[in-house]
Amino acid sequence: MTDSPWQKSSRSGSHDDCVEVRTSDTLIELRESDDGDVILRSTPTTVANLLRTIKAGELDHHA
């Protein structure tokens, strides 16, 4: 398995509580930096659809 390094958003600044992302073979992996043992793995298409949904505000009613 080929993993790239974990990356966090530049908007996180020096904060340690953020979402990190990396690629692993053909998957995208997401984790919270303060709970690094829990990793969500998904396909690039699914992650792109999730980001589009979030940006469109379609999940705001769950907040």
N, C-alpha and C positions, 0 to 999 in steps of 0.2 A: 504494500500500500504506500503510495507516495503522498505525503502531506505537505502542504505549504505552511509557512509560519502563520500563527494567529495574528489577525489585524483588528484594530478597533477604530472607530470613527475618529477623525481629527476633531470633531466637535466634543468628544469626551474630555479633551484636555488632559490634565494630570489625574483625573478621577479614576479610581480602580473599579467602580461599579458601572460596567457598560457591557454591551453585547459585542462579542468578537466573532469574526467570520474567517473561514479558510476553505480552500478546496482540498479535496481528498479523492484522488482518482477522478471518477466522473460525478462525484457528489459535492454538495456544498454543506459545510458543517457550521452550526451556530452554537454558541454557549454564552453564559453570563460569566464575566471575568471573576466574580466572587464565588462562583460555584462551578469550577472548571471540570468537574467529573461528570456533569450532566450535559450531554451533547445531542443536539437535534441534527439529524442527517436527512437531506432531501435532494431532489434533483434541481438543476439550475432553472428549469421551466417552472417548477412549483414555487421556488423562492421568488422568481421574477413575478409570478402571479400574486403572491402574498404581498410583495412590496407595492405593486400596482394597486391592490385593494386597500392597503394602509394609506397610501398617498391620496387615494380618492375619497378617503374618509368613511368608507363603507363599514368600518368596524368601530367607529366612534361611539355608537350607542351601547357598546359593551363596557365602556370605561366607567 
